[in-house]
Amino acid sequence: MPSVLRSRHRPDMRWSGRDSAIAAAIFAAVAFVGAAVTVGFAVGHYGERTTTVTVQSAAAAAAPASPSPVPVSASVAAGAHTFVQFACSQCHGERGRGGVSPDVPALASVGRALTVATLTHIIDHGLGESANPTKPYMPVWGAVISTTQVRDLVAYIRAGLPTVADTQPVPIPRGQGQAVEGAALYVRYGCINCHGPNGLGGVPNPLSADKSIPPLSGGGFHHDFPTDKAIAAVIRSGSVIGKAPIVSMPHWGGVIPPQDVQALIAYLKTLK
């Protein structure tokens, strides 16, 4: 009779080292097989009753794939950033593709047809019906945008306004109050470039009456524009209309949606 079976009738018998090792190995093997069978059964049984589903949001499914950035020169890349910083994209569309207003041309189709000199002159001196507040008017940028920035803008337009990484306009936080939206819109629409951070002003406008672009905060502003209606009117119709080198505020009426105008007003009312 094998020693393992004999041990049942001899309680006082001690396991040898070899017997212990064999028993441990058998126990481990049985336990491993049992566990494997249990797991396999569970996986197979559960898999018969379940289906893996990949969920994609409707917005993600509907959104067109963004074009990949292309290698460009440093000047063209700088021009792409300036194009967004000074809100050119808010009137001419993303990458100059138009679609914002029928009175504002797309740049992708005409940029290469215009000479460097012509594009430079338009940026510096403005374009459009400056005396008609119902029509968008490209402002005079000569006293605001540097010569280098103008040169880079022209290079970007002449290059066909290619996709450049990290040139998206500042996102607008929705659902957090009008003033929060307005603070972002103040940057997105380029108000900050002329009226300064927090509406503090300071940008020169040599041929205007007060020699500078007015601030949008302080007693003077609230005296001149005491109501929401008055502020909305000047946003829509523009201000300081004149010929270069007077810096002219554009007519935003056909560009900025009414809800964004109200958000801008809410932000301006929070300023010191």
PyMOL commands that set and color helices and strands:
alter all, ss='L'
color gray80, all
select helices_A, chain A and resi 3-9+17-49+58-62+74-85+88-92+94-96+116-125+147-158+178-188+191-195+197-199+219-224+228-237+258-268
alter helices_A, ss='H'
color red, helices_A
select strands_A, chain A and resi 127-128+137-138
alter strands_A, ss='S'
color yellow, strands_A
deselect
rebuild
show_as cartoon
